[in-house]
Amino acid sequence: MSQQVDVQAEQTEQTIRESLNQALYEELERDDSVILYGEDVAEYGGLYKISEGLYEEFGDDRVFDTPLAETTLGGSAVGAALAGARPIVEIMYADFLPIAGDHLINYAAKMYFNYGDETSVPMVVRSMYGTGDGHGLHHGQSPEAWFMNVPGLKIVMPSTPKDYKGLLKSAIRDDDPVLFLENKMRYGESGPVPEEEYTIPLCETDIKRRGDDATVVAIGGMVYEALEAAERLSDRGVECEVVDPRTVTPLDTDPILESVEKTNILVTAQEAPTFGGFGSEVAAQVIDDAFFYLDAPVKRVGAPFTPIPFAESLEEAYVPTAEDIETAVIDAIET
Amino acid sequence: MQEIKLPKLGQAMEEGLVDEWCVNEGDSVSAGDTVVIIESEKTVHELPADQDGRLLRKLIGEGETVPIGTTLGYVGTADEASEISAAPDSDSAAKTPTEKTQAELGQRAELDGRDEPIKLESPQADESGGIESATESPDTATTADGSINATPNARKAAQVHDVDVTAVGSALGVQQVQSEHVGKYVNDSSIANGGTEIRGSPAARRIAADNGVEIAAVGEELETDRVRMADIDRYLERKAEDSSPTDDRNAEPTNESNDPSPTVHETVSVTGGRKVMYDRMQTVSRDYGSTTTVARVDVTQLTSLTESLKEPWQKYHDVSPSITAFVLRAVAEALPEYRILNAEIVEGDGSGDDPLVRQFEDVNLGVAVDTEHGLLVPTIYGADERSAVELGERVTQLAEQARNHDLEMDQQQNATFTVSNAGTFGAYINTPQINPPQTGILGVCTVNEEPGIVDDEVVPRKIMHLCLTYDHRVVEGSTAVQFLQAVKHRLEDPHSLLS
C-alpha cells in the first residue's frame, strides 16, 4: 500500500505548512472514514492554517470545530477509532496533551494489548510544539519524553516538508494510535516534495547528511540546527553525519548504531530539556550496543532543566541551537 | 542448528586455540564431519558437526585463542542462517550489516552471550569461561598458565583499568585475585607513574586489543593520559617508522652500510603449545627458586645390561631397552622416600596467605618428548608400580602418540615429577626447567666414554650426568642431593632395577 519515494520523481518546492495541508487533503479524499476535528481546525482553517480549505472541500461531517476541551477530544477520538473511523484530532498546543493524556496513555495505547483480538485504535493526534516565539511557559514545550515511555503509542516528529507529508499519510493509515508532533516554528521551512503521491513508512531512521567524523542524532526541528552545525563544522574539516530518527517510538536504532560504529562519536540534539529525554535514551542504547566503538563521551544537546522563560533574551538563551551542537561536537572530538 | 562451542577438555583447561577451520563458511557438512580443529594444552581436537547442513558462520578466526565456552561458529540449514544474528540478543547482533572482521564478530557474539551464562563444573573455570568472555576480547584474555585465578569482579575491574589479572596476581603475590587487589595494583602503578593513570576510550581499547598494543604503552609513548583511537594509529605509525630502516635497506641495498640494525628474516607469533611453554617458563623463572644439582653416574654396567637385554626384550616385549626406561624405574623407586619432590605447590588457596605443598601418594612421571610441534610431556601414571620393561613400552608408545599429535588431554596432565632426556641430542650437562606446579625435574644427559678408576686402575668407563632442578623454596638442598644419590646408586647397580 505504501509507495516508496522515487528519487527520479518530479519535485516541487513546498513549505511544511503546504505539504501537511496536502497530506490531509489527500487522505480525506482517499478514505471516507478519515475525519479531522479540533479547536479552530474547520472554519478558521487551523491556528497555523494547516487545515485551510479542507472544511470547504469536505464539509462539516468530515472536518469540524470543537470546544476547548482536550479531554473530550482524546476520548471521542478513541471511541471513533474503535467504532471504525480514522480520526485526526488536533490538540492545538502540545503543552495541553496531558489533558488528553489519560485517553492516550490508558486507553488508546492499551486497547490492542487489553483485548488481544486485533482490536486497534487507528487515530492520529496532531499537536504543535516548538520554542522561540515568546509564547512562554505553556505554548512551546516539546512533549516527546512525556509519552516516549508509553508502550503502544507511536510518536512521530518529522523535520522536512517531504517527511512531514509522507509520514502524516502513513500515520493516518496506521492502525495504531500515533502522536504526530509538528514544530510550529518550522511550518515555513521549505524543501522539495514529490509531486506524485507517496508515503514514508513510520519507524524508519533517515540519514540527512553523510559524514565520517561524528554522528549527530537530531529529532524534529533540531534536524535543521544539526544540518547548519554540520555545514559550519565542515568548514573546519569535521564531517558530521546527521541522523534523523523521524519516529521517536518505536525507535529504529540500527542506523544510529551503524553510524556510531563508523564515526565513533555521538552527539544528540533535542529541543526538550536534556534530563530524561530522547537523547538520553539514544545515548543509553548506543552505550549498550556499541560501547566498544565509542571514542569519546556522549554529548547531549537540549534545553536546560527549567521551564521555558518568557523574557525574549532568556528564551533565546534557553533554546538549543546550531552553535550548541557545534560546540558539543568539538567538545567530543577534543576531549 | 548446532552452536559449536569451545569445550572444556581437561580440568586445567581455560582457553583454546582455533587451529584450523576444515570447511569454509557456506560449505555443506555432514553429521560427523570435522568442522574445526582446536588446540589446547598442546593437544589437538577435532570438533565434528552433529547434523547435516552448512557451516553458517565462523565467529573465531584461525590462530585466535579464546576462553572455554566461547561460540566458535554455527552449523545448520541455510534457513537458519538468519537466526544466528537474531538469536542471541534481539538488538545488537542483528543490527550490524556492515562488514566486520571475524574478531569483531566474535567479540560481538560474546557480548551477546551475556544472557546465557555458560555452566561449567568448577567455579574457577566458570569465571574465565563466563565472565571473561563477556568482558574481555579474545586478544586480551589472560593466559592459562593455571597459577593465577581471578574473581569475576576482579576481571571486570581489570578490564576497566586495562590491566592484566595475571600481572596483578604476580605483582601482589596472590593466586586468587579479587577486585581490591586490582584497585591496589592500579593505585600502586599510578603512584609509580607519577600520579597519572593512562586510560583508553572504549574504541581505543578495542583497536589496541586488535593490534596487540597496550594502552599504557601508547599513552607513555605519546605522553597522554587519555588514549583515543587516533592515538593508536599514531602509535602504530611511529612503531612502523621505527622499524622501517630495515625495510628501506631491503629496498635500497646502497643504504646498507649506514644502517647497522639487523635484517628481519621472519617474525613469528608465539601461539599454541609454544605459548604454553612461554607462559610456564615465565612463571618458573619469575616465581621459582630453581636450583640444579648434578650427579656423575657410572653407567658402564647399565649399558652392558641394556645391551644384553636387547634380544629378549625385543623378542618378548617388542621394545628396545633404553637408559630412559631404567632412569624412570630408578626415579619411581626413589621418589616415595622424597615426597617433597613428588609434589605440587599451591599458592594461597584463598583461606590464608601461606602457600601449600601438596605431596602425592601416586607417582606419575611426565616424560618430555621433543616433537616438530614443540615439546610435549605425556604422563606415565603409576610409574612406581611398573617394571622397567613396562616403563620402556609406555615411553615408546607415548612418544609415538606425541609425535602424531594424538595425545588425549589426560595423558598430558597429573604428572607429579618430570624426567627430561636431552642426552639423545648430546647434552653433556643440561639444566632442565621445572614444569609448574611441580617441585622438581630430572635431566638425563648423554653417555660418554671417559677414563675411570676401578680398583686403583684407570679403565674406560661409561659416564652420564643426571641434573636435578628443584624448587629451592620448598625443597632443601640436602634432600635434593640425597634423592639424586639414591637414583645414582640404583643406576649403578642396575640389576636391582629389574625386580
Contacts between the chains, C-beta under 8 A, distances in Angstrom:
chain1	res1	chain2	res2	distance
A	253	B	91	7.0
A	253	B	95	6.7
A	254	B	94	7.7
A	254	B	95	3.8
A	257	B	92	7.4
A	257	B	95	5.4
A	257	B	96	7.1
A	258	B	95	7.1
A	258	B	96	6.9
A	258	B	97	7.6
A	258	B	98	5.9
A	261	B	96	7.0
A	261	B	98	6.6
A	262	B	98	7.6
A	264	B	203	4.9
A	264	B	229	6.0
A	285	B	91	7.8
A	288	B	91	7.6
A	288	B	92	7.6
A	289	B	91	5.6
A	289	B	92	4.0
A	289	B	95	7.2
A	290	B	92	7.7
A	291	B	202	5.1
A	292	B	107	7.2
A	292	B	202	4.9
A	292	B	203	6.3
A	292	B	205	7.2
A	292	B	206	4.2
A	293	B	202	7.2
A	293	B	203	5.3
A	293	B	206	7.4
A	294	B	201	6.5
A	294	B	202	4.9
A	294	B	203	5.7
A	295	B	201	4.6
A	295	B	202	7.5
A	295	B	203	4.0
A	295	B	204	6.3
A	295	B	228	5.4
A	295	B	229	4.5
A	295	B	230	8.0
A	296	B	201	6.4
A	296	B	228	7.3
A	335	B	226	7.1
A	335	B	228	7.7
